[in-house]
Amino acid sequence: ITQRELDVFKRDGFLLLKNVFSAEEMSAFSRKGRSHPGTNNAGTSLTLIPELAPLIGDDRILTMAKEILGPSASFFFEANYIHYAFNPGGRIKGHLHHDGKGTPDHLFNRLHQTFAEPYPVMRIGIYMQDTASQSGGLKVCPGSHLQDTSTFSEGQFSFFDVPSEPGDAVCFCLRTLHSPFALRRRHAPDDALAPWEENSLYASQPDTFLPIPEQRESIFIDFAEAQTLSDLHIKSRAIHAGNKKPGLSNFLKDGGLDTI
């Protein structure tokens, strides 16, 4: 990662890295993920898919995390393969949010005010479909990770639909406001709308937008630098009452807490 790319990440809260994986690797990721039972329209931990688990320790992935967050950055058990099969004419609505959880005041807070240091938890996303010429990719609010998002309205931000293609990697800070399933308009595919604008327009004029792939596959792997806020985030993810995924909570319950 170049210094210019690091500066972009620090400024915008996300970074698109081109051609990290080969076409053959992407096909293998898809084949291995789909062959695992229980992945349809649901997220499955990579630790439960032996053929994909080595991605967590892939040198390219680890290098990205350490160069962006710092040399102490490490994986902390949040990694998922997600496969959505869309119904013809249907789609899942986008929603603006961030995933930074746990504050010094309350472990379950998502309410992050501006901190002097960068938020030390990030996600690396691998999208297996072309989201540069189709709908269905990641929408972000550049620079939102540096703002007080204790309360916010969609109207106060600018939006950007990340044009990732198969083989690319998208790195983003977990405090960056983002939304899944971005919709690209046919006549202005590079002009991003707010999720509420997309949802409203799609309800009345669905043909305004480029199609969403029938199959949407993605892989997400989270990393954290050794800091207090990382510790709060990991504890919040581990024991949050609304966290119905096994993985991390079961790992900690079974004694994994001693290893963190």
Beta strands, then each sheet from edge to edge (+ up, - down):
strand 1: 14-17
strand 2: 42-45
strand 3: 74-85
strand 4: 121-127
strand 5: 137-140
strand 6: 160-161
strand 7: 169-173
strand 8: 178-182
strand 9: 215-224
sheet 1: 1+ 7- 4+ 9- 3+ 2-
sheet 2: 6+ 5- 8+
end
